[in-house]
Structures are given as structure tokens and as C-alpha cells.
Amino acid sequence: MTKWRTLVLATAGFNFSFLIWFSFAPFTGPMAEEFGLSLAEIGILASAAIWLAPFGRILTGWLSDKYGAPTVFAIVLTYVGVFSMASAFAQSYAVFFVERLIVATAGITFVIGIQHVSEWFEEAQLGTAEGIYAGVGNAGAAGGALILPRVFGADWSGPLFETNWRAAFFYTGVVSILLAVVYYSLGEAAKTEAKRQATKESASFKGWLYTATRYGTVVLALAYVMSFGLELSMNGWLATYYREGFATDDLVLASTFTATFSVAAGLLRPIGGYVSDLLARKEKDILPFFTGRYREQWTFVSLCFIVVSMFGMTLAGLSGRVMVAVGAGFVVGMACAFTEGAIFAQVPAMFPNSSGAVAGVVGGVGTVGGIVYPLVYSAPFLASLHTGYSIVAASMIPIVLLAAWVFQPDVAERATTDGLVGSSSGGSGGTTPSVDD
């Protein structure tokens, strides 16, 4: 293996994981009709796609450090494929709901790939490499929105199934199992055996607790709530929003509108990582408030961009013009992409020997946004479907203020050693000092 082949393998695995994760989104209309679901129940289904991700990501991040990414990735893809195939045969909504909950854990593969890529790339390229991995991987949601309703159209009639969404779930499950075999066969856990052992040895509970409670980990996890959590919520909700908010009954058209957000949120993510790398490499200050903290400056700018863009989403929706709302959604996707790329340029650079564990915490906590935000979007007390975005934006402001405090130079230099559980004097080397004392 080379680092670039590893990047391609991890990216392909995560891209498909994202596709199968949100494979339900284009079919909410026909599923709601068959199972008799209300709009609020569709919102719950979109939220439920994220329920198991927080704990799953935290666990698999640690497991990836301990057992290596190829093994863990293959296991997840296998059981996800099996339950996706099973959900195609479900006759009761209760059984279907549980099976799709398990399929939705495909999203935990994110932290596995983050760990895998970080084991092969040097720090100067981490932001760009992780941005490519996560960005192209996240675009799997766009692929699903564009491809699935076209391949499995409303008039689908093929082997095994006469219902399009059942066929989609079955055949994507088959592909998931095949991809698991490929990942396990071709993947190598780390660039060198020394690197593999250093990472494996750091995978203790005390080491995990230490890194999970550092201020740097905490603030990046909350920042990921308002970036990736937001992305998840929009991926699962926008097709319904465009259909219900603008009376767009065309399933393919609503899914295409959604894909514009997913494309921005996915394919633009490498820019976020690249800018972070560039500022760090050139030691370029873009905000005088955080002098010398180059990666933090870019992350803070991106967080502010998200808040502004979400208020813009409400204004665009209230205009009553669907194409304006689609354009606003693209801008929100861009803001998510820049922020996510910035965050995961920081994570492996801060904690080089426990990147899986930290990525698990950041990625796991971050998915909470995907659980909560759809419930806000579909809340029955809202005056219209458009106002939920502003409520979410207002809820993000405390996170931005916390980031402003942690990113101060005198606080940021201790952010990997000082935390909620114990502290350690000295510089921020991204290690876990004194955890065995």
C-alpha cells in the first residue's frame, strides 16, 4: 500500500457508507404512503438515522486505534449490508424502523477512515488528505440523491421487488458486503509497524478519557455538532422540505435540489482542510484576535459563516421562491464543508497517536446535531417550515462563543493538556501525559 492508495480505499468505503446511510431520504414519500407516516413521523425517521452514531463513532474510533482500520471497516460494512437487505423485506413499520436504525450506523465508518488516513499521512498534508477523504466521502449522500431515485424509479419492476425503495435497499446492501471484502483484503493499518504499535499502545481507557476531555477535543466536538451534525440533518430533511415547503411533488426534482446541498457539503470540504494547512504552513494570521493560532483562526471564521448562512436559509425560504432556497442551501453546504475540513485538519495534528479516539469523540458528539435539528425543522409549533433554520442558527451562537474563548492563544496552547478531567502542565504535544500515574 501507499498513502494515496490508502486514501482512495478509505474514500471509496466512506463514500458508499454515506450513500447507504441516507439511501432512505429520496424515498420518504412512497415509504410514508405505504406505512401511513405523517410529516412529523418522517422527521423522526430522519432524526433516527443518527441515533446510534454518537456511541458508535466513539467506540469504533477507539477500536480502529486498537485493531486497525481495515478490520473494523470491513465488519461495519458487512453487518450494514446484511440489515439493509433485510429491511427490503420488512412488512411492519416497527421492524423496518429497527432495521434502518442499524443500517444507519454506516455513518460510524467516518472515524475509521479518518484514523486510517492519519496513519499514512504526515502532518503537513493531513488537512488536505482528510478533507479529500471526508469531502468526497460525504458526497455519497449527493450520489444517493441523484442516482437512487433514477435507477430505482417510481415505475420500477425488476427481480425480487415491485417496489422501488425495497429494491434500492436490497441491492445497496449487496454492494456493501462486496466492498467489505475488498477493504479487508486490500487495506493495511499503518504506514509502518512502529506507527501501528504506537497507536495501538495509546488505545487504553485512561488514554481515551484523557484525550476525550481536553478543551481542544471538547470545543471541536461541539463545533462539529453545528457543522457535520447540521449536514446530516439537511441530508435527511431537505428532500422533504423542498417537497412540502414549495409543493414540489416530483420526487426526482426534490432529490436533485437536495443534491446541490450535498455536493457543496461534500466536494468543497477539501478546501477547508487545504486552507487550514496553508495558513499553518505559511504562518499567516487572518484574525488578530487569535494571533499565532493559524488553524483555529480558519475554524472560527468558518463557524461564523455557518450561523450567517442558516439565517439566510430562512430568509430564502420566506421569499417563496424555491430556486432561491436551493441556492441558499448550497451556501449552507459550503459553510459546513469549510468548517468540517478545518476541524479535521486540527484533530490528527493535535493528537497524532490517538487520532482514532479523538476523531471518535468529535465525530460521535458531532452527530447529535443530526438527531436534534430535524426535530426542530419539523416541529408542529413552527409558523412555517422555513423558520426552523433560524432557531437552529440561534442555538449555535453559544458554541461560537466557546470557540472564541478556547482559541485565544494563551488558552489554545494548553488545549491538548488542560481539560475537564485533570490537567497537565507543559506544552500541547498531543500526547496523554500522566494517564497511568
Sequence and secondary structure as in RCSB ss.txt:
>XXXX:A:sequence
MTKWRTLVLATAGFNFSFLIWFSFAPFTGPMAEEFGLSLAEIGILASAAIWLAPFGRILTGWLSDKYGAPTVFAI
VLTYVGVFSMASAFAQSYAVFFVERLIVATAGITFVIGIQHVSEWFEEAQLGTAEGIYAGVGNAGAAGGALILPR
VFGADWSGPLFETNWRAAFFYTGVVSILLAVVYYSLGEAAKTEAKRQATKESASFKGWLYTATRYGTVVLALAYV
MSFGLELSMNGWLATYYREGFATDDLVLASTFTATFSVAAGLLRPIGGYVSDLLARKEKDILPFFTGRYREQWTF
VSLCFIVVSMFGMTLAGLSGRVMVAVGAGFVVGMACAFTEGAIFAQVPAMFPNSSGAVAGVVGGVGTVGGIVYPL
VYSAPFLASLHTGYSIVAASMIPIVLLAAWVFQPDVAERATTDGLVGSSSGGSGGTTPSVDD
>XXXX:A:secstr
  HHHHHHHHHHHHHHHHHHHTTTGGGHHHHHHHHT  HHHHHHHHHHTTTTHHHHHHHHHHHHHHH HHHHHHH
HHHHHHHHHHHHTT  SHHHHHHHHHHHGGGGGHHHHHHHHHHTTS HHHHHHHHHHHHHHHHTHHHHHHHHHHH
HT TT   SS SSHHHHHHHHHHHHHHHHHHHHHHH  S SSHHHHHHHHHT SHHHHHHHHTBHHHHHHHHHHI
IIIIHHHHHHHHHHHHHHHHTT   HHHHHHHHHHHHHHHHHTHHHHHHHHHHHHHHT  S GGGTT HHHHHHH
HHHHHHHHHHHHHHHHHHTT HHHHHHHHHHHHHHHHHHHHHHHHHHHHH TTSHHHHHHHHHHHHTHHHHHHHH
HHT TTSSSTTTHHHHHHHHHHHHHHHHHHHTSHHHHTTTTTBBSS B  S   S  TTTT 
